[in-house]
């Protein structure tokens, strides 16, 4: 009897052991460049019905850096022939890394043998983070970053089928664009079902990030576009709730307060971080675009919607090991000031659509206008950015703007001037990126995809924004028109504009500046080059200089035009 009992226990133990999950295959590369993608592909034997549910099948890798820092990184399901699992990671230290992979299902758990790989030096810089000066962005290795770009929406209809094209990204890169913003359709679809992620959409996002990585561009990824959370708000294409499978468990007005919806979202965000968090080109978690355009805000509870936005932000702060910044917006009407959102997210993102309640010219009789439309436009940006800079102590951006919500029709030359002015006034009042112009299209591209992008990119490349200390708005005036400037311990930079005549010969005065010697550099914003360098002195906290007048070089013009930028370099 004892022998029979022993045999039963032995067999039972063997059956139990065999039921534990197991890694059947594992593939990796032995070396990877710093901040590049290290990827492990695995085959598993495990017990689950939903491969996307970490409550059923949980994969976590424990990476140890050469200096001993621990990096917990989740794995994820990657649909392919027969199914495949992956772990993706981006090393930030050169040398030998070690890792193990832990698998858990309902029957048990197992841990792989220790594995290793070598991280080698590379020209890459890592993911974006908020700079130590709290006002700008930089790459993880400390390299400065100033964003120059626009919205460019893809559609995510499948591999090689989105609207973002490699040749168009090449065109944007050649102009100087280093980021674009794009909203994604929900990963959970009516076809995939709740808690399961459409691998066609996921695969397209893999592809899009690879396109960005190849070109050194950053993607601002909008996770929740307002239309997918709206059934009744704003109408038309702004109501796409019928495509969202969350309708199976909640009404759109209750989305932000639904515990069932939040439980699914936590798993969704974990999957996003696991699959795409490694990417140096995933620049910003743009959590929600125009939250006030959703039913949960309008007919639900706007306070609860704001609380939800904070929960999503907190989730990414706690779980994204690369700590890339978050943001989110209300819409572009003047009254849609998102105070609590600006306090919550890493980047304070204001939208400005000027025809939605902002001071604009409401007549086509330009000669009778007390204030020209271009002046009204750039002062709208300047006033709002200055207010936000003073209020929140963090990077400020214009998260959506432009389109045809302005005085000039997009086909008119005046539209180009308005776009040009928006680029420069936002820079000179302290934004961390150029305005997120809506959006890449045939309607606008003759006026926005111009060498004005190249011009501002050349200027921003000359300044190490993330390394500036003592950064603050500067007190600046000009004899005519308007002037805006920022000062720091190392540089003072600004923009002078007079659209009524020009800035040629205008005197510019800066006050409350540290005394000393400076090199003044005048920048021709339309031509995209520094045209004059001269030494200037600051005494009694004041610097004065004059904008260049028209001067000819042989038969070539050097007319400075309606605006110019400047830099003062402390000597």
C-alpha positions in Angstrom: 0.0 0.0 0.0 2.9 2.4 0.9 4.5 1.7 -2.5 1.2 2.4 -4.4 0.8 5.7 -2.4 4.4 6.7 -3.2 3.9 6.0 -6.9 0.7 8.0 -6.9 2.5 11.0 -5.2 5.4 10.7 -7.6 3.1 10.6 -10.7 1.1 13.5 -9.3 4.2 15.5 -8.7 5.5 14.8 -12.3 2.1 15.8 -13.7 2.1 19.0 -11.6 5.7 19.8 -12.7 4.9 19.3 -16.4 1.9 21.6 -16.1 4.1 24.6 -15.2 4.7 27.1 -18.0 7.9 26.6 -20.0 10.0 28.6 -22.5 10.4 26.3 -25.4 12.5 28.5 -27.7 14.4 31.8 -27.2 16.2 34.0 -29.7 18.2 37.2 -29.1 21.1 39.2 -30.5 24.4 39.1 -28.6 25.2 42.8 -29.1 23.1 46.0 -29.4 24.0 49.6 -29.6 23.2 52.0 -26.7 19.5 53.2 -26.9 18.8 50.8 -29.7 16.2 47.9 -29.5 17.3 44.7 -27.8 14.7 42.1 -28.5 14.1 38.6 -27.2 11.7 36.3 -29.1 10.3 33.3 -27.3 8.0 30.3 -27.8 6.0 29.3 -24.7 4.2 26.3 -23.4 1.5 27.7 -21.0 -2.1 27.6 -20.1 -4.2 30.6 -21.1 -7.2 31.6 -23.2 -6.3 35.3 -23.8 -2.6 35.8 -24.5 -3.0 39.6 -23.9 -4.3 39.2 -20.3 -1.4 39.3 -17.7 -3.8 37.8 -15.2 -3.7 34.6 -17.3 -0.1 34.7 -18.7 2.4 37.1 -17.2 5.9 37.6 -18.6 8.4 39.9 -16.9 12.1 40.2 -17.6 14.5 41.4 -15.0 17.4 43.3 -16.6 20.6 44.1 -14.6 22.9 46.9 -16.0 26.7 46.8 -15.8 26.4 49.2 -12.8 23.9 47.0 -11.1 20.7 48.9 -11.7 17.5 46.7 -12.0 15.1 47.2 -14.9 11.8 45.3 -14.7 10.4 45.0 -18.3 7.2 43.3 -19.3 6.9 40.9 -22.2 4.0 40.8 -24.6 2.2 38.7 -27.1 3.2 39.3 -30.8 0.9 37.5 -33.2 2.7 35.5 -35.9 2.5 32.0 -37.4 1.9 29.8 -34.4 2.2 32.7 -31.9 5.3 34.4 -30.5 6.2 36.3 -27.4 8.6 39.2 -27.2 10.5 41.3 -24.7 11.9 44.6 -25.9 14.4 46.8 -24.1 16.7 49.8 -24.7 20.0 49.7 -22.8 21.4 53.0 -21.5 24.8 51.7 -20.3 27.7 50.2 -22.3 28.9 46.8 -21.2 27.6 43.4 -20.2 23.9 43.2 -19.3 22.3 40.2 -17.7 18.6 39.2 -17.6 16.2 36.5 -16.7 12.6 36.0 -17.9 9.9 35.0 -15.5 6.7 33.3 -16.7 3.5 32.8 -14.7 0.2 31.2 -15.6 -2.6 29.7 -13.6 -0.7 26.4 -13.2 2.5 27.8 -11.9 5.6 29.8 -12.7 9.1 29.4 -14.0 12.2 31.5 -14.4 14.7 31.2 -17.3 18.4 30.7 -16.8 20.4 33.9 -16.7 21.2 35.3 -20.1 23.4 38.2 -21.2 24.2 40.6 -24.1 26.6 43.4 -24.7 25.6 47.0 -25.2 28.1 48.9 -27.4 28.5 52.7 -27.9 26.3 54.2 -30.6 25.4 57.6 -32.0 21.8 57.3 -30.6 20.5 59.4 -27.7 17.6 57.6 -26.1 14.0 58.6 -25.4 12.9 62.1 -24.6 12.7 63.3 -21.0 12.0 66.7 -19.3 15.3 68.5 -19.0 16.8 69.4 -15.5 15.8 73.1 -16.1 12.1 71.9 -16.1 11.4 74.1 -19.2 12.7 72.1 -22.2 13.2 68.6 -23.3 16.3 66.5 -23.9 17.2 63.0 -24.9 18.0 60.5 -22.2 21.8 61.0 -22.7 21.5 64.7 -22.1 21.6 65.9 -25.7 19.3 69.0 -26.1 16.1 68.6 -28.1 13.8 71.4 -29.5 10.8 70.0 -31.3 10.1 71.2 -34.8 7.0 69.6 -36.4 3.3 69.2 -36.9 0.4 66.7 -36.8 0.6 64.0 -39.4 -2.1 61.4 -38.9 -1.7 57.9 -40.2 -5.0 56.0 -40.0 -3.4 52.7 -38.9 -5.3 50.6 -41.5 -2.6 48.0 -41.8 1.0 47.3 -42.9 2.1 49.7 -45.6 -1.4 51.1 -45.7 -1.3 54.1 -43.5 -1.3 57.7 -44.7 2.2 58.3 -43.3 4.6 57.6 -46.2 8.3 57.0 -46.1 8.9 59.4 -48.9 6.9 62.1 -47.1 8.9 61.5 -43.9 12.0 62.0 -46.0 10.7 65.3 -47.3 9.8 66.4 -43.7 13.2 65.4 -42.4 15.0 67.3 -45.2 13.0 70.4 -44.2 14.1 70.0 -40.6 11.1 68.4 -39.0 12.1 66.2 -36.0 8.7 65.2 -34.6 5.1 64.7 -35.6 2.0 64.0 -33.7 -0.5 61.3 -34.6 -3.6 59.8 -33.1 -4.2 56.0 -33.2 -7.5 54.2 -33.5 -8.3 52.0 -30.5 -6.2 48.8 -30.3 -9.3 47.0 -29.0 -11.7 46.8 -31.9 -15.2 45.3 -32.4 -13.4 42.5 -34.3 -10.7 41.8 -31.7 -13.0 42.3 -28.7 -12.3 43.8 -25.3 -8.9 42.9 -23.8 -7.5 41.8 -27.1 -5.4 44.1 -29.3 -5.7 44.2 -33.1 -2.4 43.0 -34.3 -2.8 44.7 -37.7 -3.0 48.1 -35.9 -0.2 47.2 -33.5 1.9 46.1 -36.4 1.4 49.4 -38.2 2.5 51.2 -35.1 5.6 49.0 -35.0 6.3 50.0 -38.6 5.7 53.7 -37.9 8.1 53.8 -35.0 10.7 52.0 -37.1 10.3 54.6 -39.9 10.8 57.4 -37.3 13.8 55.6 -35.8 15.5 55.4 -39.2 15.1 59.1 -39.6 15.8 60.4 -36.1 12.3 61.6 -35.7 10.0 61.6 -32.6 6.4 60.5 -32.5 3.9 62.2 -30.2 1.4 59.4 -29.8 -2.2 60.4 -29.0 -3.7 57.4 -27.2 -7.3 58.7 -26.9 -8.6 60.9 -29.7 -11.8 62.5 -28.5 -14.0 61.1 -31.3 -13.6 57.6 -30.0 -15.1 58.6 -26.7 -18.0 60.6 -28.2 -21.4 59.4 -29.2 -23.2 62.8 -29.1 -20.6 65.6 -28.9 -19.8 67.9 -31.9 -21.3 65.6 -34.6 -20.0 64.1 -37.8 -16.5 62.6 -37.7 -16.2 63.7 -34.1 -18.5 60.9 -33.0 -16.9 57.4 -33.4 -18.0 55.7 -30.2 -19.7 53.0 -32.3 -16.3 51.7 -33.3 -15.2 51.4 -29.6 -15.8 48.0 -28.0 -15.9 49.7 -24.6 -19.6 50.3 -25.4 -20.1 46.7 -24.3 -19.4 47.6 -20.7 -20.2 51.3 -20.3 -21.9 54.3 -21.8 -19.6 56.9 -23.2 -20.7 59.4 -20.6 -19.6 57.0 -17.9 -16.3 55.9 -19.5 -14.2 58.0 -17.1 -15.8 56.6 -13.9 -16.2 53.0 -15.0 -14.2 50.5 -12.9 -14.6 47.9 -15.5 -13.2 50.2 -18.2 -10.3 51.2 -16.0 -9.4 47.6 -15.3 -9.1 47.0 -19.1 -7.2 50.2 -19.6 -4.5 49.3 -17.1 -3.8 46.1 -19.1 -3.9 48.1 -22.4 -1.4 50.7 -21.1 0.9 47.9 -19.8 0.8 46.3 -23.3 1.7 49.7 -24.9 4.6 50.2 -22.7 5.8 46.6 -23.2 5.6 46.7 -27.0 6.6 50.3 -27.7 8.2 51.7 -24.6 11.7 50.7 -25.8 11.5 53.0 -28.8 13.7 56.1 -28.8 11.3 57.6 -31.3 8.2 57.3 -29.0 8.6 60.9 -27.8 5.4 61.8 -25.9 2.5 59.9 -24.4 -0.2 62.3 -25.6 -2.9 60.8 -23.4 -6.1 62.6 -24.5 -6.7 65.1 -27.3 -9.6 67.5 -26.6 -11.1 65.8 -23.6 -13.9 68.3 -23.5 -15.1 66.9 -26.9 -16.1 63.6 -25.2 -19.4 62.6 -23.8 -17.8 61.8 -20.4 -16.9 65.5 -20.1 -20.0 67.1 -21.6 -22.8 64.9 -20.4 -20.9 63.0 -17.7 -18.7 64.6 -15.1 -15.9 66.9 -16.2 -14.3 66.6 -12.7 -14.2 62.9 -13.1 -12.8 63.2 -16.6 -9.9 65.3 -15.2 -9.4 62.8 -12.4 -9.2 60.0 -15.0 -6.6 61.9 -17.0 -4.5 62.1 -13.8 -4.9 58.3 -13.2 -3.6 57.6 -16.7 -0.7 60.0 -16.2 0.1 58.4 -12.9 0.0 54.9 -14.5 2.6 55.9 -17.1 4.8 57.6 -14.5 4.8 54.5 -12.4 5.2 52.0 -15.2 7.1 53.5 -18.1 10.7 52.7 -17.2 12.0 55.3 -19.6 10.0 58.1 -18.0 9.0 59.9 -21.3 6.7 62.9 -20.8 2.9 63.0 -20.9 0.5 65.6 -22.1 -3.2 66.1 -22.9 -5.5 68.9 -24.1 -8.8 70.6 -24.1 -10.0 72.0 -27.4 -8.8 75.3 -29.0 -11.5 77.7 -28.0 -10.3 80.6 -25.8 -12.5 79.5 -22.8 -11.1 75.9 -22.9 -8.2 76.6 -20.5 -7.2 73.3 -19.0 -5.8 74.4 -15.6 -5.9 71.0 -13.9 -4.5 69.3 -16.9 -1.6 71.7 -17.2 -0.9 71.0 -13.5 -1.1 67.2 -14.0 0.8 66.4 -17.2 4.5 66.7 -17.7 3.9 69.1 -20.6 1.4 71.9 -20.4 -0.3 71.8 -23.8 -2.7 74.6 -24.8 -4.7 74.5 -28.0 -5.3 77.7 -29.9 -7.9 77.8 -32.7 -8.2 81.6 -33.3 -11.7 81.6 -34.9 -13.0 79.9 -31.7 -13.4 83.0 -29.5 -9.9 84.6 -29.8 -9.3 88.2 -30.8 -9.4 88.1 -34.6 -10.2 90.5 -37.4 -13.9 90.0 -38.2 -14.0 92.0 -41.4 -12.2 91.7 -44.8 -11.7 95.5 -44.8 -8.0 95.4 -43.8 -7.4 99.1 -44.3 -9.9 100.0 -41.6 -8.6 97.4 -39.1 -7.3 99.0 -35.9 -5.0 96.0 -35.3 -3.7 94.0 -38.3 -4.8 90.3 -38.4 -1.1 89.1 -38.1 -0.6 91.2 -35.0 -3.8 89.8 -33.4 -2.6 86.3 -34.3 0.9 86.4 -32.8 -0.3 88.2 -29.7 -2.8 85.5 -29.1 0.0 83.0 -28.8 2.3 85.3 -26.9 -0.2 86.1 -24.2 -1.2 82.5 -23.6 2.3 81.1 -23.5 3.5 83.8 -21.1 0.6 83.1 -18.8 1.3 79.4 -18.8 5.0 79.8 -18.4 4.4 81.8 -15.2 1.8 79.5 -13.8 3.1 75.9 -14.1 6.9 75.7 -14.0 7.1 73.1 -16.7 7.6 72.8 -20.5 4.8 74.6 -22.4 3.6 73.6 -25.9 0.8 74.5 -28.3 -0.6 71.0 -28.7 -2.9 71.8 -31.6 -3.5 74.9 -33.7 -3.8 76.3 -37.2 -5.9 74.5 -39.8 -8.5 76.9 -41.3 -9.5 78.4 -38.0 -7.6 81.6 -38.7 -8.1 84.9 -40.5 -6.4 84.0 -43.8 -7.6 81.2 -46.0 -4.9 78.4 -46.2 -4.5 79.2 -49.9 -3.4 82.8 -49.3 0.1 84.2 -48.9 -1.1 85.7 -45.6 -1.5 82.2 -44.2 2.2 81.6 -44.7 3.0 84.8 -42.8 0.7 83.8 -40.0 2.3 80.4 -39.7 5.8 81.9 -39.9 4.9 84.3 -37.0 3.4 81.5 -34.9 6.7 79.6 -35.2 8.8 82.5 -34.0 6.6 84.1 -31.3 6.1 80.7 -29.6 9.9 80.1 -29.5 10.5 83.7 -28.2 8.0 83.3 -25.4 9.3 80.0 -24.1 7.7 76.9 -25.7 9.6 73.7 -25.8 8.4 72.8 -29.3 7.0 74.6 -32.3 3.1 74.7 -32.4 1.5 71.3 -33.3 0.0 72.5 -36.5 -3.1 70.6 -37.7 -2.4 68.9 -40.0 -0.4 67.4 -42.8 -2.7 67.7 -45.9 -3.0 69.0 -49.4 -5.1 71.9 -48.0 -2.2 73.4 -46.1 1.1 72.0 -47.3 1.9 74.7 -49.8 2.0 77.1 -46.9 3.3 75.1 -44.0 5.8 72.6 -45.5 8.2 75.4 -46.6 11.7 76.4 -45.7 10.3 78.3 -42.8 10.6 75.0 -41.0 14.3 74.8 -42.1 14.9 78.4 -40.9 13.6 77.8 -37.4 15.3 74.5 -37.1 18.7 76.0 -37.9 18.1 78.7 -35.3 17.0 76.2 -32.6 20.0 73.9 -33.3 22.3 76.8 -32.4 20.9 76.9 -28.8 21.3 74.2 -26.1 17.8 74.8 -24.6 17.9 71.9 -22.2 21.2 73.1 -20.7 20.2 76.7 -20.1 20.0 77.8 -16.5 18.3 80.8 -15.0 15.8 80.7 -17.9 13.0 83.3 -17.7 11.1 85.8 -19.9 13.2 88.9 -20.6 12.0 92.5 -20.5 12.3 93.7 -24.1 10.9 96.6 -26.1 11.3 98.0 -29.6 10.7 101.4 -31.1 7.8 100.1 -33.3 5.9 96.8 -33.4 6.5 94.1 -30.8 9.4 92.2 -29.3 9.6 89.0 -27.2 12.6 87.4 -25.6 13.9 84.8 -23.1 17.0 85.2 -21.0 19.3 82.7 -19.3 22.7 82.6 -17.7 24.2 81.7 -21.0 22.1 83.1 -23.8 19.4 85.7 -24.5 17.3 85.0 -27.5 14.2 86.8 -29.0 12.1 87.9 -31.9 11.3 91.4 -33.1 8.3 92.1 -35.4 6.6 95.0 -37.2 4.1 93.8 -39.8 2.9 97.4 -40.6 6.2 98.4 -42.1 9.4 96.5 -41.2 12.0 96.2 -38.5 14.9 97.8 -40.4 16.6 100.3 -38.2 14.3 99.7 -35.2 16.0 100.1 -31.8 15.7 97.1 -29.4 16.1 97.5 -25.7 16.6 94.7 -23.1 16.4 95.5 -19.4 17.3 93.6 -16.2 20.2 91.9 -18.0 23.4 91.0 -16.2 26.1 93.5 -16.9 29.0 92.4 -19.1 30.1 91.8 -22.7 27.9 90.0 -25.2 28.1 88.9 -28.8 25.0 90.0 -30.6 23.9 87.8 -33.6 21.0 88.9 -35.9 19.1 86.1 -37.6 17.1 86.6 -40.8 14.1 84.5 -40.2 12.9 84.2 -43.7 16.3 83.5 -45.2 17.3 81.2 -42.4 20.8 82.5 -41.6 22.7 84.7 -39.2 23.4 87.9 -41.1 25.3 90.1 -38.6 27.5 89.6 -35.6 28.7 92.4 -33.4 29.9 92.9 -29.8 27.6 94.8 -27.4 27.9 95.8 -23.8 25.4 95.7 -21.0 25.6 98.5 -18.4 23.2 99.3 -15.7 21.3 96.1 -16.7 20.4 97.5 -20.1 21.4 96.4 -23.6 20.5 98.4 -26.7 21.0 97.6 -30.3 19.6 98.5 -33.7 18.2 96.1 -36.3 20.1 96.2 -39.6 18.8 98.4 -42.4 18.6 97.5 -46.1 22.0 97.0 -47.4 23.1 95.6 -50.7 25.9 93.2 -51.6 26.7 93.8 -55.3 23.3 93.2 -57.0 21.9 91.0 -54.1 19.3 92.2 -51.7 19.6 91.9 -47.9 16.3 93.5 -46.9 15.5 92.3 -43.4 11.7 92.4 -43.7 9.0 92.5 -41.1 10.7 90.5 -38.4 14.1 89.2 -37.2 15.4 87.0 -34.5 18.5 87.6 -32.3 20.8 85.9 -29.9 23.0 87.5 -27.3 25.9 85.2 -26.2 27.5 86.0 -22.9 31.3 86.5 -23.3 
